[in-house]
């Protein structure tokens, strides 16, 4: 008995990385929004060494042994600018146009003992390597070991004069020659993960599971700081004049050197009627970088590109240390189980208690200016969760499900005067939280072909008493409580002999308690009637997550199989949110529409074709201050077709073509309250331009089987993308920071891959 390997040695994964994509060559649906693959090189040395270490295949005639190695070569065509999108995850080093990948796959099953062993290695010589081992004895124990390394690069060209980029002490150097005269910076983040899991059946019905995972993340990613003067939080900072720069935006990459460890242990016991499981989970995060301490010069470029001295106070503000992610840890214990009263009724429950803490020392992290006598946040949040549910089948055609979930978060972080604005001082804010959620669901089998379901969900959230000594900025008022009720119904069944389908409707309503206006360190005032003139609610800013909301959704699904070789799947969904806040500003309407068509057709046992069409739309209408009305609309369309076949028993070919068109528009208009300057600006510019992303991917492969053990495969991948995000580049002009640093991305990018592989397969 041999095992068929459709993905030998992780070769497909290697091809995916070279152009940043995923999925197999014959599966078009898996590659809808993915970037094409490249190729791989797999010398046989690793497999030879592995087989020598584990023994010869011939000595295991009664067992199942399988292994595969591949040797290959390939190149990527396209310069660095053409490969910014493709190079995000392909693991190639900067300037590298090809790769040599070393990997193998090995499998052995010992039938007498029920033991199986599987080893996989992929891309061992690249920057995105993987190793995995699976070793288990059926019904007794299981051991899993994993190692993975991935590298992610920013898909932009960064040109800067910054010294020490990626360290905690970068120095800003304005480009004397102007934007574009610095050196290019390659920002990347590398993740290295090691994991282990072990499972053991201790006794009949009793099982122990333990897992450990550690990950190190290092490198640098896009980050920055900025300040506009004058400001209420910095009274000593003066604004822009004809000879000084009063605001600045600086690109300062975030330095990353962090470790995250996770441990989990669980003991489970079960019988025919009763099961119980208790466990512990721990999370430990350590960041070797506590703060970013930039060196900022006394002169930067103003918005017109002139190098001017900084206004009074701006340099000292920009030079302040910036806190990075602090060390923290969390612990949780839980206990849960089920109990079967009889064959029709079952009860399940779960309770858990978690504690998260953050007490990194401010001075050790390089931070200054904290409250007197306070050396760390000493943050602590305790969370309690409970679940109780019952499922029953009181009638042969009727099944019922009901459960209640409770969550309470107790914020025990000490209060201190962290915020000082002139003579006013404010403490941090505690964030307690309680949520009660109930669900009742019924399913009824009307006929053998038709089933219906009806459910009601209720959710109540209490955000606790507002911390009186704290203050809120950027919004007008908060809400302590919100309540939401949702009703959903679905009908599913067989319409004809060749068609099945379903229709579902969901409708929910959210309301809440009276709004609470912040009094800047003196507590809050409850506002029973927001429509009363003079309280400022008519032009206030309110969080959409707290506003009254009406949500309605409709989902349709259908599946056709008119013949043995043809299957078609259709789905459509429409949803609308209507929000109501006291003021005239904010989000008012959110909508979404999605429709997809998938199909597969097999001409015969040798040839098949598949394809899809998908179109989705998202809408958001928002009223903003100064009389601006914004209608955001995103429309994404994807089309693809794939073909695979075997012209002969020794020759296999296939390919896919996928197209993506993503359009974001920002329709802007003004009300009668808009200022004349805003009207003039909108008339002159036409508002924000569209953002368009288009991508075409062509993947072709051919595989020639030389004999039952060896084959040759050729891969060709071509990718063309167009992307005009005005946030980083507008009309060919890159985004410019105050020191002349630029961030740009080529609007049109084209990259190709050509690879040849030799595959050798061992089997008894």
KOLZA-647928 format. One record per residue (C-alpha): x, y, z. Coordinates in pm, whole numbers, padded with zeros to 5 digits, always signed. Each point is the difference from the previous one (the first is absolute). Example, Ala and Ser with C-alpha at 12.3 -4.5 7.8 and 13.67 -1.06 7.14 Angstrom:
<sites>
+01230-00450+00780/+00137+00344-00066/
</sites>
This chain:
<sites>
+00000+00000+00000/+00143+00340-00095/-00106+00352+00084/-00064+00247-00280/+00172+00336+00050/-00164+00291-00181/+00235+00249+00170/+00342-00165+00010/+00254+00147+00242/-00203+00314+00048/+00091+00097-00360/-00332+00176-00053/+00057+00210+00312/+00340+00102-00130/-00144+00105-00337/-00270+00199+00181/+00252+00203+00198/+00214+00104-00295/-00281+00220-00130/-00184+00037+00329/-00294-00230-00084/-00176-00305+00141/-00197-00294-00126/+00071-00286-00239/+00026+00030-00376/-00321-00190-00061/-00214+00177+00260/-00116+00330-00139/-00244+00072+00283/+00283-00007+00254/+00183+00276-00190/-00271+00261-00044/+00175+00288+00169/+00344-00145+00017/+00323+00079-00177/+00154-00263-00231/+00260-00251+00108/+00357-00050-00098/+00211-00317-00009/+00236-00196+00220/+00330-00188+00014/+00020-00321+00206/+00336-00183+00008/-00024-00367+00091/+00260+00017+00278/-00250+00059+00281/-00220-00292-00093/+00304-00227-00038/+00121+00094+00349/-00348-00040+00146/-00044-00347-00146/+00342-00104+00123/-00085+00118+00352/-00338-00171+00014/+00096-00319-00176/-00037-00150-00345/-00337-00030-00164/+00047-00367-00087/+00016-00107+00368/-00362+00115+00050/-00172-00211-00262/-00304-00049+00224/-00035+00373+00067/-00078+00305-00212/+00291+00230-00083/-00011+00299-00231/+00248+00278-00074/+00055+00259-00270/+00276+00243-00091/+00023+00259-00274/+00286+00180-00173/-00076+00314-00197/+00090+00347-00106/-00170+00319-00097/+00023+00376-00024/-00229+00298+00057/-00004+00260-00276/-00053+00360+00111/+00197+00265+00191/-00062+00104+00361/-00264+00258-00096/-00193-00256-00203/+00000-00247+00288/-00101+00213+00299/-00333-00181+00036/+00138-00342-00093/+00297+00026+00237/-00208+00052+00316/+00005-00367+00105/+00206-00194-00255/+00305-00031+00226/+00249+00127-00260/+00277+00225+00121/+00028+00350-00143/+00138-00011-00352/-00036-00378-00027/-00153-00115-00329/-00018-00371+00077/+00014-00245+00287/+00145-00335+00095/-00245-00180+00226/+00084-00316+00190/-00279-00224+00124/-00147-00347+00023/-00304-00196+00111/+00009-00334+00180/-00284-00223+00122/-00003-00339+00175/-00288-00201+00149/+00056-00314+00207/-00319-00201-00032/+00068-00242+00288/+00029+00273+00266/-00215+00269-00161/+00296+00242+00006/+00043+00266-00269/+00289+00238-00059/-00004+00297-00236/+00276+00255-00066/-00018+00305-00226/+00269+00253-00084/-00045+00299-00231/+00219+00288-00114/+00285-00077+00238/+00243+00231-00181/-00240+00292-00035/-00136+00260+00239/-00339-00173+00033/+00083-00350+00117/-00221-00263+00161/+00062-00324+00187/-00267-00226+00146/-00009-00342+00163/-00311-00206+00081/+00050-00319+00201/-00287-00189+00158/-00128-00336+00112/-00368-00045-00066/-00211+00021+00318/+00300+00059+00229/+00226+00302-00059/+00086+00271-00251/+00302+00231-00037/+00009+00309-00225/+00305+00220-00063/-00001+00309-00222/+00252+00261-00105/-00084+00287-00232/+00166+00319-00114/-00168+00267-00210/+00114+00338-00123/-00234+00283-00093/+00127+00305-00193/-00180+00331-00033/-00123+00037-00361/+00139+00355-00029/+00323+00172-00098/+00119+00212+00293/+00262+00264-00087/+00142+00180+00301/+00297+00162+00168/-00096-00150+00336/+00297-00143+00191/-00048-00301+00227/-00328-00104-00163/-00139-00305+00179/+00177+00080+00328/-00142+00164+00312/+00212+00313-00059/-00052+00115-00360/+00134+00339-00105/-00199+00215-00242/+00216+00160-00271/-00184+00232-00242/+00095-00076-00360/+00197+00303-00115/-00053-00095-00363/-00375-00028+00045/-00235-00300-00013/+00135-00305-00180/+00368+00074+00063/+00039-00237+00296/+00057-00375+00008/-00263-00274-00036/-00103-00183+00315/-00117-00363+00005/-00245-00044+00287/-00077-00357+00097/-00125-00202+00296/+00117-00358+00062/-00204-00242+00210/+00157-00317+00135/-00235-00245+00172/+00063-00330+00179/-00284-00214+00126/-00052-00332+00176/-00317-00189+00089/-00034-00331+00183/-00311-00206+00067/-00022-00315+00212/-00285-00231+00099/+00074-00042+00372/-00278-00248+00072/-00330-00106-00149/-00196+00318-00065/+00280+00224+00136/+00227+00203-00232/+00274+00258+00058/+00087+00266-00260/+00295+00240+00030/+00120+00256-00252/+00279+00258-00004/+00062+00269-00258/+00254+00276-00023/+00045+00268-00263/+00263+00266-00047/-00073+00302-00215/+00282+00229-00110/+00061+00270-00256/-00169+00335-00070/-00323+00121-00154/-00154+00329-00109/-00069+00228+00293/+00024+00367+00076/-00085+00301+00213/-00154+00340-00065/-00105+00321+00170/-00197+00309-00098/+00048+00323+00192/-00156+00181+00174/-00175-00271+00201/-00206-00016+00317/+00221-00285+00125/+00318+00204-00062/-00069+00368+00076/+00367+00094-00038/+00013-00116-00361/-00051+00280-00254/-00137-00035-00351/+00126+00054-00352/+00126+00342-00106/+00172+00132-00309/+00339-00097+00138/-00072-00304+00221/-00149-00346-00041/-00285-00053+00247/-00097-00360-00074/+00189-00313-00102/-00052-00362-00099/+00296-00237+00025/+00049-00357-00119/+00166-00193+00285/-00007-00380-00053/-00119-00192+00304/+00286-00218+00130/-00119-00354+00071/+00167-00258+00221/-00273-00179+00192/-00068-00349+00134/-00341-00156+00054/-00038-00333+00179/-00318-00200+00050/-00061-00309+00210/-00316-00208+00031/-00079-00311+00201/-00330-00186+00007/-00130-00311+00177/-00316-00154-00142/-00220-00280+00128/-00298-00152-00175/-00255-00278+00022/-00304-00083-00209/-00214+00254+00187/+00243+00239+00162/+00312+00194-00103/+00214+00246+00193/+00297+00208-00112/+00223+00232+00202/+00289+00203-00129/+00253+00278+00042/+00115+00252-00260/+00288+00243+00043/+00126+00281-00224/+00331+00179+00057/+00112+00296-00214/+00340+00167+00033/+00119+00293-00207/+00373+00071+00010/-00071+00355-00122/-00188+00214+00251/-00002+00333-00183/+00100+00182-00317/+00230+00298+00064/+00042+00206-00318/+00257+00269-00058/-00177+00290-00172/+00187+00298-00156/-00096+00363+00053/-00108+00045-00365/-00247-00191-00221/-00183+00061-00327/-00326+00192+00006/-00297-00109-00218/+00137+00202-00293/+00334-00182+00007/+00210+00273+00163/+00244-00091+00277/-00090+00224+00297/+00088-00003+00371/-00259-00167+00223/-00239+00219+00194/+00042+00042+00374/-00054-00324+00190/-00047-00227-00302/+00346-00157+00007/-00025-00098+00366/-00342-00158-00057/+00117-00202-00301/+00309-00116+00193/-00200-00153+00284/+00023-00380+00041/-00282-00199-00158/-00126-00300+00196/+00008-00335-00181/-00203-00312+00082/+00067-00080+00369/+00069-00336+00160/-00315-00178+00116/-00135-00339+00095/-00333-00176+00042/-00118-00317+00177/-00329-00185-00032/-00151-00309+00158/-00324-00157-00121/-00229-00292+00071/-00270-00128-00232/-00201-00306-00083/-00315-00162-00130/-00263-00226+00150/-00248-00213-00195/-00327-00039+00186/-00121-00241-00267/+00035-00053-00374/-00197+00321-00070/+00122+00254+00256/+00348+00123+00081/+00137+00271+00229/+00334+00176-00047/+00183+00253+00214/+00331+00185+00022/+00149+00244+00251/+00333+00180-00022/+00204+00253+00190/+00277+00206-00158/+00243+00263+00125/+00207+00229-00225/+00274+00224+00140/+00235+00268-00132/+00250+00148+00243/+00307+00091-00203/+00219+00257+00176/-00016+00344-00168/+00365+00087+00060/+00126-00337-00125/-00203+00055-00318/+00161+00341-00053/-00314+00199+00081/-00004+00316+00210/-00252+00253+00123/-00231-00239+00181/-00200+00089+00310/+00201+00058+00317/+00064-00323+00187/-00141-00222-00278/+00256-00236-00149/-00228-00213-00220/-00357-00028-00116/-00047-00311+00214/-00294-00082-00221/-00224-00291+00087/-00322-00125-00160/-00192-00302+00135/-00252-00166-00230/-00264-00256+00097/-00204-00192-00258/-00279-00253+00039/-00213-00199-00244/-00303-00219+00061/-00186-00166-00285/-00261-00265-00063/-00081-00180-00325/-00297-00231-00038/-00213-00184-00255/-00349-00009+00161/-00162-00119-00326/+00144-00211-00282/-00012+00300-00235/+00077+00277+00249/+00333+00087+00162/+00060+00287+00242/+00316+00173+00116/+00036+00264+00269/+00296+00147+00181/+00100+00293+00221/+00347+00158-00002/+00135+00236+00263/+00321+00202-00012/+00128+00243+00261/+00323+00197-00032/+00129+00165+00317/+00262+00269-00068/+00214+00035+00314/+00265+00230-00144/+00097+00271+00254/-00094+00359-00084/+00270+00264-00038/+00030+00349-00152/+00151-00093-00336/-00150+00291-00198/+00088+00361+00070/-00141+00283-00215/+00102+00333+00148/-00165+00022+00340/-00233-00292-00069/+00096-00358+00086/-00166-00331-00083/+00053-00359+00101/-00009-00308-00217/-00341-00157-00055/-00111-00340+00124/-00196-00210-00248/-00229-00246+00181/-00230-00207-00218/-00293-00236+00045/-00178-00188-00277/-00298-00234+00025/-00104-00187-00312/-00285-00245-00045/-00093-00213-00298/-00299-00216-00087/-00005-00198-00324/-00254-00245-00137/+00029-00229-00304/-00296-00181-00155/+00011-00266-00272/-00316+00069-00203/+00066-00281-00248/+00292-00221-00088/+00112+00274-00242/-00086+00322+00185/+00129+00129+00334/-00062+00334+00170/+00158+00180+00292/-00101+00300+00211/+00219+00166+00261/+00014+00296+00235/+00318+00153+00144/+00015+00261+00274/+00309+00189+00115/+00037+00253+00284/+00327+00187+00061/+00081+00209+00307/+00325+00199-00026/+00003+00094+00365/+00013+00330+00181/+00211+00264-00174/+00326+00082+00179/-00078+00347+00132/+00362+00121+00013/+00066-00085-00368/-00090+00186-00317/-00104-00093-00353/+00126+00178-00311/-00131-00007-00356/-00360-00097+00081/-00293+00185+00158/-00158-00268+00218/+00007-00368+00095/-00256-00265+00092/+00019-00235+00294/-00246-00261-00124/-00112-00135-00336/-00254-00274-00072/-00045-00189-00326/-00258-00257-00108/+00038-00205-00317/-00246-00231-00177/+00109-00237-00276/-00191-00251-00210/+00120-00248-00261/-00166-00244-00238/+00218-00268-00160/-00089-00290-00223/-00004-00182-00331/-00191+00191-00269/+00035-00258-00279/+00193-00318-00054/+00299+00205-00122/-00031+00312+00214/+00027+00083+00371/-00014+00341+00156/-00058+00217+00305/-00130+00343+00091/+00079+00178+00327/-00116+00329+00149/+00164+00177+00294/-00129+00314+00168/+00137+00170+00312/-00060+00318+00197/+00239+00174+00239/-00094+00264+00256/+00156+00126+00320/-00008+00208+00314/+00017+00379+00016/+00311+00169-00137/+00268+00115+00247/+00181+00327-00068/+00358+00019+00126/+00079+00288+00238/+00381-00013-00039/+00111-00159+00324/-00321+00078+00191/-00201-00308-00092/-00284-00009-00251/-00346+00151-00039/-00289-00221-00111/-00197+00150-00291/-00357-00141-00006/-00101+00209-00305/+00281+00066-00252/-00230+00218-00213/-00006+00283+00257/+00160+00312-00159/+00320+00139+00141/+00168-00319+00123/+00208-00044-00316/-00130-00344-00095/-00129+00117-00340/+00357+00044-00125/+00157-00262+00226/+00214-00302-00087/-00128-00342+00114/+00150-00347-00033/-00191-00211-00255/+00053-00308+00218/-00219+00165+00268/-00265+00154-00225/-00345-00146-00058/+00018-00239-00292/-00236-00193-00222/+00159-00289-00191/-00168-00218-00263/+00154-00282-00204/-00120-00236-00271/+00196-00307-00116/-00074-00232-00292/+00184-00318-00098/-00062-00254-00275/+00185-00301-00135/-00067-00169-00334/+00128-00332-00126/-00179-00059-00330/+00244-00274-00100/+00268-00213+00156/+00276+00217-00141/-00148+00347+00060/-00061+00178+00329/-00095+00366+00055/-00016+00195+00326/-00171+00337+00035/-00007+00227+00304/-00118+00354+00065/-00011+00216+00311/-00128+00347+00071/+00028+00196+00324/-00087+00348+00122/+00083+00191+00317/-00187+00318+00088/+00145+00195+00290/-00156+00279+00205/+00211+00218+00229/-00112+00326+00163/+00216+00225-00219/-00006+00079-00371/+00352-00140-00051/+00127-00355-00016/-00077-00321-00186/-00362-00021-00110/-00020-00296-00235/+00213-00305-00076/-00081-00252-00269/+00147-00311-00158/-00086-00224-00294/+00175-00319-00105/-00073-00244-00280/+00211-00299-00109/-00022-00271-00263/+00224-00310+00010/-00007-00284-00248/+00190-00321-00079/-00032-00213-00310/+00172-00329-00078/+00002-00080-00371/+00122-00350+00076/+00242-00176+00234/+00294+00189-00155/-00118+00359-00049/-00180+00243+00229/-00062+00372+00021/-00116+00229+00281/-00069+00367+00048/-00156+00269+00212/-00143+00351-00010/-00027+00208+00316/-00116+00356+00053/-00022+00180+00332/-00091+00354+00096/+00030+00194+00325/-00153+00342+00062/+00038+00251+00281/-00173+00337+00028/+00143+00243+00253/-00066+00364+00090/+00308+00187+00120/+00067+00339+00158/+00024+00312-00219/-00297-00114-00207/+00177-00290-00174/-00199-00307-00106/+00206-00304-00097/-00132-00306-00182/+00262-00275-00005/-00059-00281-00248/+00222-00304-00058/-00073-00242-00283/+00207-00313-00050/-00039-00238-00295/+00189-00327-00047/-00015-00231-00301/+00194-00316-00067/+00021-00318-00200/+00215-00310+00040/+00073-00302-00218/+00179-00326+00076/+00040-00313-00206/+00205-00305-00097/+00054-00023-00376/+00167-00334+00066/+00079-00226+00292/+00346+00160+00029/-00083+00366-00066/-00200+00240+00220/-00071+00368-00065/-00200+00273+00170/-00038+00368+00057/-00205+00276+00154/-00082+00357-00094/-00126+00231+00276/-00102+00366-00028/-00068+00242+00287/-00146+00349-00027/-00038+00196+00325/-00131+00358-00008/-00040+00238+00297/-00179+00330-00061/-00045+00296+00235/-00295+00208-00116/+00006+00332+00186/-00259+00274+00021/-00064+00304+00220/-00299+00127+00192/-00105+00362+00030/+00199+00029+00324/+00334-00064-00172/+00259+00278+00004/+00073+00182-00330/+00362-00118+00013/-00113-00364+00017/-00231+00055-00297/+00283+00158-00198/+00236-00288+00084/-00254-00265-00105/-00073+00187-00324/+00371+00029-00082/+00102-00358+00082/-00318-00198-00061/+00047-00171+00337/+00190-00315+00081/+00096-00208-00306/-00093-00365-00043/+00227-00281+00117/+00026-00281-00256/+00166-00339+00034/+00004-00233-00300/+00187-00326-00029/+00029-00273-00260/+00161-00336+00080/+00082-00272-00253/+00134-00334+00124/+00096-00286-00230/+00163-00333+00077/+00094-00316-00182/+00109-00329+00158/+00159-00287-00190/+00021-00337+00179/+00322-00175-00101/-00079-00321+00188/-00191-00109+00311/+00259+00167+00226/+00110+00318-00177/-00147+00297-00183/+00091+00343-00138/-00215+00306+00061/+00011+00344-00165/-00173+00305+00152/-00071+00338-00156/-00156+00278+00205/-00071+00355-00117/-00147+00276+00217/-00094+00357-00092/-00140+00244+00256/-00105+00366-00002/-00049+00190+00326/-00051+00376+00041/-00042+00059+00374/+00016+00379+00039/+00089-00042+00369/+00357-00079-00114/+00021+00131-00355/-00212+00249-00197/+00048+00061-00373/+00348-00150+00019/+00107+00218+00295/+00098-00200+00311/-00110+00077+00355/+00255+00238+00159/+00078+00030+00372/+00133+00311+00170/+00364-00109-00034/-00029-00079-00372/-00056-00374+00051/-00224-00142-00273/-00215-00311-00017/-00101-00119-00341/-00128-00304-00183/+00014-00056-00374/-00353+00032-00135/+00050-00278-00255/+00190-00315+00095/+00078-00307-00212/+00183-00312+00114/+00043-00346-00151/+00138-00333+00111/+00139-00292-00199/+00103-00320+00174/+00092-00361-00076/-00007-00281+00260/+00100-00364+00012/-00207-00216+00238/+00106-00339+00133/-00234-00219+00205/+00084-00299+00221/-00265-00257+00089/+00011-00373+00077/
</sites>
